Amino acid sequence: MAITLDSPLTAVLGAATPAKRKRFAAGLGLQTVGDLLRHFPRRYLETGSLTRIDNLRIGQLLCVVGEIDECEIKTYTDRRSGRTAYRVEAVLRTGGPRLKMTFFAKNQGTAGWQARRVAVGNRGVFLGKADRFRDQWQLVNPAMTIFGMGDEAEGEGDGVEDVLDFGPLFPIYPLTKGVETWDIARAVTFARQVMEPVPELLPDALREEYDVLGIQQAYDWVHQPDDRDQVALAHHRFRFEEALVTQLVLGRRRRARQAEGATARTGGVGNVLAAFDARLPFELTAGQTAVGKEIDHDLAQPHPMNRLLQGEVGSGKTLVALRAMLRVVDSGGQAALLAPTEVLAQQHYRSIAAMLGDLGEGGTIFGSGEGTRVELLTGSMGKAQRTGPLSRIASGEAGIVIGTHALLQDQVMFADLGLVVVDEQHRFGVEQRAALTDKAAAPPHLLVMTATPIPRTVAMTVFGDLETSTLTELPAGRAPIQTNVVPLAEQPGWIGRVWERVREEVGKGHQVYVVCPRISGDEHEAGQVDAVDLPDEDAPVEETPKPPAAAVEEVVGRLARGPLSGIRVTGLHGRLPADEKDATMRAFAAGEVDVLVSTTVIEVGVDVANATTMVILDADRFGISQLHQLRGRVGRGGLPGLCLLVTHAEAGSPSRERLEAVASTTDGFVLSRIDLEMRREGDVLGASQAGGRSSLENLRVLRDEDTIVTARQAAEGLLDVDADLGQAPGLAAAVRDLEQSQLAEFVDKS
């Protein structure tokens, strides 16, 4: 039977044991020969020179090319049996420290065979953990492949050299327990020898135009290169192919969205927007004006807008969104603003109601003749409280509807939903946004807003699925924010100075936020940063365990009884009843609370001009985006802001590096790129929002931006000439597979 990319992996595993075959599937996720060939080496060792190992750590996993410098068979008395036993001691010479290796043998014959494997002068690849004993570095329980020894190097019946022809570069593959890099190399080499030619997806003319390798040569060079230039060219081929297929999917999606049609919202029926603009007590910034024109243009089109509005905290995104909502209201439609928390939804409701004044009281005795009605809908509202808003939303009397996830419920019906605005869009999954847009009779226009683009947002921006508007100017009244890390691992006494600083600010008449990761001491620790995809080098040593994270209920009592006694300290968190949360925020805004100890419910939307300082306890438990959002709550009233990131994370740890990055800049767009580097892209086509898992196999959005942009140009050119890709059947099949896969399940809803 011919072996192809779709053949089962077992077809090329040869004499591998059933247990090892299972590990290939379960541990590495490899099911087919194609999966195996796409399991690329993560790095390469030069077989002609010794590997440099300058900085060893105990427990570090090493995979090195080295040469045996010493070898000796020694005997000793086994304490349990009293018999003579044997061990082989060898010293491996590397480009750095010499590594001692010890092999225990059952008898003299086995010891002799082992000694021949590690005879002086033999070179090979050695894999094991570094340890230190009696001031000498050791390589513990090493697995090895000795160059040029054939079956004898690996033991009877487990030859390597009969299949592997080591070149100048030795591939090191991503591994799982029980599978070594030469197990994978053996299977890959055998597969390349026996399988049918790999079908070429990319048309010849396209490969020539964009200088891309053929698929067969790319597989040869990625798995058995002669030099690193060949590796680079092979990687470029696979990254370009993946970017092109993804861009074709996104391009077809954009064209399908434009073809499905939407109601153009030109604002030609009413005059609410004009009346609102006339009442503004200030002029729009140049950026707000320019972005407003972009949005107006999109709303006037007969196909849905799909635009990302990004801007620093306080750059005026809400005002821009409100003007877009009023244009839709003037067009006879309704607009919905979806917020992630009740605190933010209520803040938006109060803010928008205040900005509109009597223009937001349409249909009441307080309203102006040209106004509309603004409604709030949250999950904590009782049935009786919801009846009126639900009726006015369904009738169309309410032109602007602000709410939380409660807007997604089945009983919420709109008369003519024309615009959906999603604030802090990273807090909602694709499915949740789709649940709201599906309530419209015709596809509504969509505007998503964020102050710090999270990885998936940045990825989608680079991949071109969202049209992007950016507000770079800050309105007058925003003061600079100084951010400092308070490292309790090295300076535990500095926490006292933190609370002294808080007292000083309160003494000046200002207010302070204290943010905690948890609500109570018995709660599972929340708010921690998503798992970070480690780079392809050896994993860092685990950080020292940290003490339990700070909890609001405990910190409030501790501060009120101790360092902040005599100061008005109040707690706020998501478990409080809605009316209590609202009352607490109103009291803080009115200056009746000096220090607000809170969870991340104050992350977005809270605007208290007198708040100048924020203390974030256990700051390493939060992600970069959250930290940037949180500190944006201070410095909003023209007074300089101060943000203190308190942490037990040790210097040099990934957590500490994350905090140092936040302290180094207040530029949210710089931080978004750092965030992306640490957390990866998320699922670009599917529902995952960010962190860890990515549907991308070879691409990295920041590293491969140029390739992605080039692939988008190529994709648009192909679709312009042949939308169905009939002239490139292989490429068309790859696009269909991606469109129909589970990863693209929500491709039409994002």
C-alpha positions in Angstrom: 0.0 0.0 0.0 1.3 3.4 -0.9 2.3 5.6 2.0 1.0 9.2 1.9 0.5 12.1 4.3 -2.8 10.6 5.3 -1.4 7.2 6.1 -1.5 6.1 9.8 1.6 6.9 11.7 2.1 3.2 12.5 3.0 2.6 8.8 6.5 4.2 9.4 7.2 3.3 13.1 8.8 0.0 12.1 9.9 -2.1 15.1 8.8 0.4 17.7 7.2 -1.2 20.7 3.4 -0.9 21.2 4.1 1.4 24.2 6.3 3.7 22.2 3.7 3.8 19.4 1.1 4.8 22.0 3.4 7.6 23.2 3.7 9.0 19.7 0.0 9.3 19.5 -1.0 10.2 23.1 2.1 12.2 24.1 2.9 14.0 20.9 -0.6 14.0 19.3 0.8 12.4 16.1 -1.8 10.3 14.2 -0.7 10.4 10.6 2.5 10.5 8.5 1.6 14.1 7.7 1.4 14.9 11.4 4.9 13.4 11.8 6.4 15.4 9.0 4.9 18.6 10.4 6.5 17.8 13.8 9.5 20.1 13.1 12.7 20.1 15.0 12.8 22.9 17.6 16.6 23.4 17.2 19.6 21.8 15.7 23.0 20.7 17.1 26.2 21.0 15.0 27.6 17.4 14.9 31.0 18.7 13.9 31.6 20.7 17.0 31.1 20.3 20.7 28.0 21.9 22.2 28.7 25.0 24.4 27.4 24.6 27.9 28.5 27.6 29.9 25.8 28.0 32.5 24.5 24.8 34.0 21.6 24.4 36.4 20.9 21.4 38.6 18.0 19.6 37.1 18.4 21.2 33.7 17.6 18.9 30.8 20.6 18.7 28.4 20.8 17.5 24.9 24.4 18.0 23.7 26.9 16.8 21.2 30.1 15.7 23.0 33.1 13.4 22.9 34.1 10.8 25.5 37.3 11.9 27.2 37.7 9.1 29.9 36.2 5.7 30.3 36.8 3.1 33.0 35.1 -0.1 34.2 35.0 -0.4 38.0 33.9 -3.1 40.4 32.2 -2.9 43.7 30.4 -5.1 46.2 26.6 -5.0 46.0 25.5 -4.4 49.6 22.2 -6.3 49.2 23.6 -9.5 47.5 27.2 -9.3 48.5 28.2 -10.1 45.0 30.7 -8.3 42.7 28.9 -5.7 40.6 30.1 -3.5 37.7 29.8 0.1 36.7 31.1 2.1 33.8 32.3 5.6 34.5 32.9 8.0 31.6 33.6 11.7 31.2 32.0 13.6 28.4 33.9 16.6 27.0 31.7 19.5 25.8 32.3 23.0 24.8 31.9 23.9 28.5 32.1 21.8 31.7 33.1 18.2 31.6 30.2 15.9 32.5 30.6 12.6 34.3 28.3 9.7 33.4 27.8 6.4 35.3 26.3 3.3 33.9 25.5 0.2 36.1 25.8 -3.2 34.6 24.5 -6.6 35.7 27.6 -8.6 34.7 31.0 -8.3 33.1 29.7 -8.8 29.6 27.2 -6.0 29.8 29.8 -3.8 31.4 32.2 -4.5 28.4 29.4 -3.7 25.9 28.6 -0.4 27.7 32.3 0.5 27.8 32.6 0.0 24.0 29.7 2.4 23.5 31.4 5.1 25.6 35.0 4.4 24.6 37.4 7.3 24.6 37.1 9.3 21.4 33.5 8.3 20.6 31.3 11.2 19.7 27.5 11.4 19.9 24.3 13.0 21.1 23.6 12.7 24.9 20.4 13.5 26.6 20.0 13.7 30.4 19.6 15.9 33.4 22.5 17.9 34.9 23.4 17.2 38.5 26.4 18.0 40.8 28.2 15.5 43.1 31.4 16.1 44.9 32.1 19.3 43.0 31.8 17.7 39.6 29.0 18.0 37.1 27.2 14.8 36.1 24.8 13.8 33.4 22.3 11.5 35.1 20.8 8.5 33.3 21.7 9.7 29.9 20.1 8.4 26.7 22.6 8.5 23.8 23.3 8.0 20.1 26.9 7.4 19.2 27.9 8.5 15.8 29.1 5.6 13.5 28.4 2.6 15.8 25.2 1.3 14.2 23.2 -1.3 16.2 25.8 -1.6 18.9 25.3 2.0 19.9 21.7 1.4 20.8 21.6 -2.2 21.9 20.4 -5.3 20.0 17.6 -4.8 17.6 17.3 -1.1 18.1 19.6 0.3 15.5 19.7 4.0 14.5 22.5 4.4 12.0 20.8 1.9 9.6 18.1 4.6 9.1 19.7 7.8 10.2 22.4 9.5 8.2 23.7 12.2 10.4 24.6 15.4 8.6 26.2 18.6 9.8 23.1 19.5 11.8 21.4 17.0 14.2 17.7 17.7 14.7 16.3 18.1 18.2 12.5 17.5 18.2 9.9 18.4 20.8 9.6 15.3 23.0 7.3 13.5 25.4 8.2 11.0 28.1 9.4 7.8 26.6 10.2 9.2 23.1 13.7 10.4 22.3 14.7 12.8 19.6 16.3 9.9 17.6 13.1 7.9 17.7 11.4 10.7 15.9 14.3 11.3 13.5 14.3 7.6 12.7 10.6 7.6 11.8 10.9 10.8 9.8 13.8 9.6 7.8 12.1 6.3 7.0 8.9 8.1 6.0 10.7 10.4 3.6 12.3 7.3 2.0 9.2 5.3 1.4 6.3 7.7 1.0 4.7 8.9 -2.3 5.7 12.4 -3.4 4.1 15.1 -1.3 1.4 17.0 -3.3 2.2 20.7 -3.9 -0.5 23.1 -2.7 1.0 26.3 -4.0 0.8 27.1 -7.8 4.2 27.3 -9.5 3.6 30.9 -10.5 2.8 31.9 -7.0 5.9 30.2 -5.6 8.1 31.8 -8.2 6.6 35.3 -7.6 7.1 35.1 -3.8 10.3 33.0 -3.8 9.0 30.1 -1.9 10.5 26.6 -1.8 8.6 23.6 -3.2 7.0 21.4 -0.6 9.3 18.3 -1.1 12.5 20.3 -0.7 11.0 22.2 2.3 10.4 18.9 4.1 13.9 17.6 3.2 15.6 20.8 4.4 13.6 21.2 7.6 14.4 17.6 8.8 17.9 17.0 7.4 19.5 20.3 6.5 23.1 20.9 5.5 23.2 24.4 7.0 21.0 26.9 8.8 20.2 28.8 5.6 18.3 25.7 4.4 16.4 25.6 7.7 15.4 29.3 7.3 14.2 28.7 3.7 12.2 25.7 4.8 10.6 27.5 7.7 9.7 30.4 5.4 7.9 28.0 3.0 5.7 26.5 5.8 5.0 29.9 7.4 4.0 31.4 4.1 1.8 28.5 3.3 0.0 28.7 6.6 -0.3 32.4 6.4 -1.7 32.2 2.9 -4.3 29.6 3.8 -5.4 31.6 6.8 -5.5 34.8 4.8 -7.6 33.1 2.2 -10.1 32.0 4.9 -10.2 35.5 6.3 -10.5 37.1 2.8 -13.4 34.8 1.9 -15.0 35.7 5.2 -14.7 39.4 4.6 -16.2 39.0 1.1 -19.0 36.9 2.4 -19.8 39.5 5.1 -19.9 42.2 2.5 -22.2 40.1 0.3 -24.7 39.3 3.1 -25.8 42.9 3.3 -26.7 45.2 6.2 -28.9 48.3 6.6 -27.0 51.4 5.8 -27.1 53.8 8.8 -26.6 57.3 7.3 -28.2 59.2 10.1 -30.7 60.9 7.8 -33.9 60.6 9.8 -33.2 62.3 13.2 -31.1 65.1 14.6 -30.0 63.7 18.0 -26.3 63.6 17.0 -26.3 67.1 15.8 -28.0 68.3 19.0 -25.5 66.3 21.0 -22.5 67.8 19.2 -23.9 71.3 19.6 -24.0 70.8 23.4 -20.5 69.4 23.9 -18.6 71.7 26.2 -15.3 70.9 24.4 -13.9 70.2 21.0 -13.3 66.7 19.8 -9.6 65.8 19.4 -8.3 65.5 15.9 -8.1 61.7 16.5 -11.7 61.5 17.6 -12.9 63.5 14.6 -10.9 61.3 12.2 -12.0 58.0 13.7 -15.6 59.3 13.8 -15.4 59.8 10.0 -14.1 56.3 9.5 -17.0 54.9 11.5 -19.6 57.1 9.8 -18.3 55.8 6.4 -18.6 52.2 7.5 -22.1 52.7 8.9 -23.3 54.1 5.6 -22.3 51.0 3.7 -24.8 48.3 2.8 -22.6 45.7 4.4 -21.7 45.2 8.1 -19.0 47.2 9.7 -16.5 45.1 11.6 -14.1 47.6 13.3 -11.8 47.6 16.2 -11.4 50.9 18.1 -8.3 50.9 20.2 -6.9 53.6 22.3 -5.2 54.3 25.6 -7.2 54.5 28.8 -8.9 57.9 28.8 -8.4 58.6 25.1 -12.1 59.1 24.6 -13.3 55.8 23.0 -16.7 56.0 24.8 -17.5 59.4 23.3 -16.6 58.1 19.8 -18.8 55.0 20.4 -21.7 57.2 21.7 -21.6 59.4 18.6 -21.8 56.2 16.4 -24.8 55.0 18.5 -26.5 58.3 18.0 -26.0 58.1 14.2 -27.7 54.7 14.2 -30.6 56.2 16.4 -30.9 59.0 13.9 -31.2 56.3 11.2 -34.2 54.8 12.9 -32.3 51.9 14.5 -31.1 50.8 18.0 -27.6 50.4 19.4 -26.5 48.1 22.2 -23.4 48.5 24.3 -22.2 45.3 25.9 -20.0 45.6 29.1 -18.3 42.8 30.9 -19.2 43.8 34.5 -22.2 45.4 36.3 -19.9 48.1 37.7 -18.8 49.1 34.2 -22.3 48.8 32.7 -23.6 51.1 35.5 -20.7 53.5 34.9 -21.4 53.6 31.2 -25.1 54.2 31.9 -24.5 57.1 34.3 -21.8 58.6 32.0 -23.9 58.4 28.8 -27.0 59.6 30.6 -25.0 62.6 31.9 -23.5 63.4 28.5 -26.9 63.2 26.8 -28.9 65.1 29.5 -32.5 65.5 28.3 -31.5 64.0 24.9 -31.5 60.7 26.8 -35.0 61.1 28.3 -36.9 60.6 25.0 -40.6 59.7 25.6 -40.6 61.1 29.1 -41.7 64.5 30.5 -38.1 65.3 31.1 -37.0 64.6 27.5 -36.4 66.9 24.6 -38.4 66.5 21.5 -35.5 65.2 19.5 -34.1 62.7 22.0 -34.0 59.0 22.5 -34.3 56.6 25.5 -31.3 55.0 27.3 -31.9 51.7 29.1 -29.8 49.7 31.5 -30.2 45.9 31.7 -28.1 43.8 34.2 -28.3 40.3 35.7 -29.0 41.6 39.2 -32.2 43.3 38.2 -35.4 41.6 39.4 -38.2 40.5 37.2 -40.3 43.6 38.0 -37.3 45.9 37.3 -36.7 44.2 33.9 -40.2 44.3 32.6 -40.2 48.0 31.6 -36.8 48.0 29.9 -37.5 44.8 28.1 -40.8 46.2 26.7 -39.2 49.5 25.6 -36.3 47.6 24.0 -38.7 45.3 22.1 -40.8 48.2 20.9 -37.9 50.3 19.8 -38.6 53.1 22.2 -35.2 52.6 23.7 -32.6 53.7 21.2 -29.6 52.9 23.3 -29.4 49.8 25.5 -26.5 49.3 27.9 -26.0 46.0 29.7 -24.0 43.0 30.7 -24.3 39.4 29.7 -28.0 39.9 30.5 -28.4 41.3 27.0 -27.6 37.9 25.6 -30.6 36.2 27.2 -33.4 34.9 24.9 -36.1 37.1 26.3 -34.2 40.2 25.2 -35.7 41.2 21.8 -34.8 44.3 19.7 -37.1 46.1 17.3 -34.2 47.0 14.9 -30.7 46.4 16.3 -28.4 48.3 14.0 -25.1 48.6 16.0 -23.4 46.4 18.6 -20.7 48.1 20.6 -18.6 45.7 22.7 -16.5 47.4 25.4 -13.3 45.7 26.6 -13.9 43.1 24.0 -11.3 40.7 25.3 -13.7 39.9 28.2 -16.1 38.3 25.8 -15.8 35.2 23.7 -16.8 35.0 20.0 -19.9 33.0 20.9 -21.1 35.7 23.3 -20.7 38.5 20.8 -22.5 36.3 18.2 -25.4 35.7 20.6 -26.0 39.5 20.7 -25.5 40.1 17.0 -27.9 37.2 16.2 -30.7 39.3 17.7 -30.8 41.6 14.8 -33.1 41.0 11.8 -30.3 42.0 9.4 -26.6 41.7 10.3 -25.8 44.6 12.5 -22.7 46.8 12.4 -20.1 45.8 15.0 -17.7 48.1 16.9 -15.3 46.5 19.5 -13.3 48.6 21.8 -10.2 48.0 23.9 -7.6 50.0 25.7 -4.9 47.3 25.6 -5.1 45.0 22.6 -4.8 41.5 23.9 -3.0 38.8 22.0 -6.0 37.6 19.9 -6.9 41.2 19.1 -3.4 42.0 17.9 -3.3 38.7 16.0 -6.6 39.5 14.3 -5.4 43.0 13.5 -2.2 41.7 11.9 -4.1 39.0 10.0 -6.5 41.7 8.7 -9.9 40.4 9.8 -10.7 43.6 11.6 -10.6 47.1 10.2 -8.7 49.2 12.9 -9.1 52.7 14.2 -6.7 54.0 16.7 -6.9 57.0 19.1 -3.4 58.1 20.0 -4.1 61.4 21.6 -5.1 61.9 25.3 -7.7 64.5 26.0 -6.7 67.4 28.3 -6.6 66.6 32.0 -4.7 63.3 31.9 -1.6 63.3 34.0 1.4 61.0 33.8 1.4 57.8 35.9 4.6 56.6 37.6 4.8 52.8 38.1 7.2 51.1 40.5 7.7 47.5 41.4 7.9 46.7 45.2 9.9 43.5 45.4 9.1 41.9 48.7 11.3 38.8 47.9 14.4 41.0 48.3 13.0 43.9 50.3 10.2 42.6 52.6 10.3 45.8 54.8 9.2 48.0 51.9 5.6 47.1 52.4 5.6 49.4 55.4 6.7 52.3 53.2 3.8 51.4 50.8 1.2 52.1 53.5 3.1 55.2 54.6 2.8 56.5 51.1 -0.9 55.7 51.1 -1.4 57.7 54.3 0.5 60.7 52.7 -1.8 60.7 49.7 -4.9 60.6 51.9 -3.4 63.4 54.0 -3.3 65.5 50.9 -7.0 65.0 50.4 -6.6 62.4 47.7 -8.0 58.8 47.4 -6.4 55.4 46.8 -7.2 52.1 45.3 -5.8 48.8 46.7 -6.3 45.9 44.4 -6.3 42.2 45.5 -6.5 39.0 43.4 -9.0 37.3 45.7 -12.2 38.1 47.6 -11.7 35.9 50.7 -9.1 33.7 52.1 -11.0 30.4 51.3 -11.4 31.3 47.7 -9.5 29.7 44.8 -6.9 32.1 43.6 -8.3 34.0 40.7 -7.0 36.6 38.3 -3.7 34.8 37.6 -2.1 35.4 34.3 -2.8 32.8 31.6 -0.3 30.0 31.2 2.7 31.3 29.1 4.0 29.2 26.2 7.6 28.7 27.1 10.2 29.3 24.4 11.7 26.4 22.6 14.7 26.3 24.9 15.0 24.4 28.1 12.3 25.5 30.6 13.5 27.7 33.4 13.7 26.4 36.9 10.4 26.7 38.7 10.0 29.8 40.9 9.9 29.6 44.6 6.3 29.0 45.8 4.7 32.3 46.8 2.5 32.9 49.9 -1.3 32.9 49.5 -2.6 35.8 47.4 -4.1 38.8 49.2 -7.9 38.8 49.7 -10.1 41.8 49.9 -12.0 40.8 53.0 -8.8 40.1 54.9 -6.9 43.2 53.7 -9.7 45.6 54.6 -9.6 44.4 58.2 -5.8 44.3 58.4 -5.4 47.8 57.0 -8.2 49.3 59.1 -6.7 47.8 62.3 -3.1 48.5 61.4 -1.2 50.8 59.1 -4.3 52.7 57.9 -6.2 52.9 61.2 -8.2 56.1 61.4 -8.6 56.2 57.6 -11.9 55.4 55.9 -11.2 52.0 54.3 -14.0 50.1 52.4 -14.1 46.9 50.4 -15.6 46.2 47.0 -15.9 42.9 45.1 -18.2 41.0 42.8 -20.0 39.0 45.4 -21.6 42.0 46.9 -25.3 42.8 46.0 -25.6 45.1 43.1 -27.1 47.9 45.1 -24.2 47.7 47.7 -21.6 47.7 44.9 -23.3 50.8 43.4 -23.5 52.6 46.7 -19.9 51.9 47.5 -18.7 53.3 44.2 -20.9 56.3 44.6 -19.5 56.9 48.1 -15.9 56.6 46.7 -16.7 59.0 43.8 -18.2 61.4 46.3 -15.0 61.4 48.5 -16.7 59.6 51.4 -14.2 56.7 51.2 -10.4 57.3 51.4 -9.1 53.8 50.4 -11.1 51.4 48.3 -9.8 47.8 48.6 -11.2 45.9 45.6 -10.8 43.1 43.2 -10.6 43.8 39.4 -14.2 45.0 39.3 -12.7 48.5 39.1 -10.5 47.4 36.1 -12.4 49.3 33.5 -14.9 52.2 33.4 -14.4 53.6 36.9 -13.6 57.3 36.7 -12.8 59.1 40.0 -10.7 62.2 39.3 -9.5 62.5 42.9 -7.9 59.0 43.0 -4.2 59.4 42.6 -2.6 56.2 43.8 -3.1 52.5 43.2 -1.5 49.6 45.2 -1.8 46.3 43.4 -1.0 43.4 45.9 0.4 40.2 44.4 0.7 42.0 41.1 2.3 39.0 39.5 -1.1 37.2 39.7 -2.4 39.5 36.9 -1.7 39.7 33.2 -0.1 42.6 31.5 -3.4 43.8 30.0 -5.1 43.8 33.4 -2.3 45.7 35.1 -2.3 48.4 32.4 -6.1 48.7 32.7 -6.0 48.9 36.4 -3.4 51.6 36.7 -5.5 53.6 34.2 -7.9 54.3 37.0 -5.5 56.9 38.5 -4.2 60.2 37.2 -7.5 61.0 35.6 -8.1 64.4 37.3 -5.0 66.3 36.2 -3.1 65.1 39.3 0.0 62.9 38.8 -0.7 59.2 39.3 1.3 56.5 41.2 1.0 52.8 40.8 2.8 50.4 43.1 3.2 46.8 41.9 3.7 44.7 45.1 5.1 41.2 44.5 6.8 38.2 46.0 8.2 37.1 42.6 11.9 36.7 42.5 14.2 38.8 40.4 14.8 37.2 36.9 11.6 35.1 37.0 9.1 35.4 34.2 6.5 36.9 36.6 9.0 39.6 37.7 10.0 40.3 34.1 6.3 40.9 33.2 6.0 43.4 36.0 9.2 45.2 35.0 7.8 45.5 31.5 4.6 47.2 32.8 6.7 49.5 35.0 8.9 50.5 32.0 6.2 52.0 29.8 2.7 53.4 29.9 2.3 52.8 26.1 -0.5 50.2 25.9 0.4 49.3 22.3 4.0 48.4 23.3 2.6 46.4 26.2 0.3 44.5 23.9 3.2 43.3 21.9 5.0 42.2 25.0 1.8 40.4 26.0 1.6 38.7 22.7 5.2 37.5 22.9 4.5 36.0 26.3 1.1 34.6 25.7 0.9 33.8 22.0 -1.9 34.5 19.7 -4.8 32.5 21.0 -7.1 30.9 18.4 -7.1 33.3 15.5 -10.0 31.7 13.7 -12.0 30.2 16.6 -13.3 31.0 20.0 -10.3 31.1 22.3 -9.4 34.6 23.4 -5.7 34.3 24.2 -2.9 32.5 26.0 -1.2 29.2 25.6 -3.2 27.4 22.9 -2.9 28.6 19.4 -4.4 27.3 16.2 -1.2 28.4 14.4 1.3 25.7 13.9 4.3 27.6 12.5 3.4 31.3 12.5 4.1 33.8 15.3 2.3 37.0 14.7 5.1 39.4 15.8 8.0 37.4 14.3 6.2 36.8 11.0 4.4 40.1 10.5 6.1 40.7 7.1 5.2 37.1 5.9 1.6 37.6 7.0 1.3 40.9 5.2 2.8 39.4 2.1 0.5 36.4 2.3 -2.5 38.7 2.5 -1.5 40.5 -0.7 -1.1 37.1 -2.4 -4.5 35.9 -1.0 -6.3 39.0 -2.2 -4.7 38.6 -5.7 -5.8 35.0 -5.9 -9.4 35.8 -4.8 -9.7 38.7 -7.2 -8.9 36.4 -10.1 -10.5 33.2 -8.9 -12.7 33.5 -5.8 -13.3 29.7 -5.8 -9.6 28.9 -6.3 -10.5 26.5 -9.1 -7.1 26.9 -10.6 -5.4 25.8 -7.4 -7.3 22.7 -6.2 -4.9 21.7 -3.5 -5.0 25.2 -2.0 -8.8 25.2 -2.3 -9.0 21.9 -0.4 -6.7 23.3 2.4 -8.9 26.4 2.7 -12.1 24.3 2.9 -10.5 22.1 5.5 -9.7 25.1 7.7 -13.1 26.6 7.1 -14.9 23.4 8.1 -12.6 22.4 11.0 -13.5 22.8 14.6 -11.0 25.6 15.0 -13.1 27.7 12.5 -16.4 26.7 14.1 -17.2 30.3 14.8 -15.6 31.8 11.7 -18.8 33.4 10.6 -19.6 34.8 14.0 -16.4 36.6 15.0 
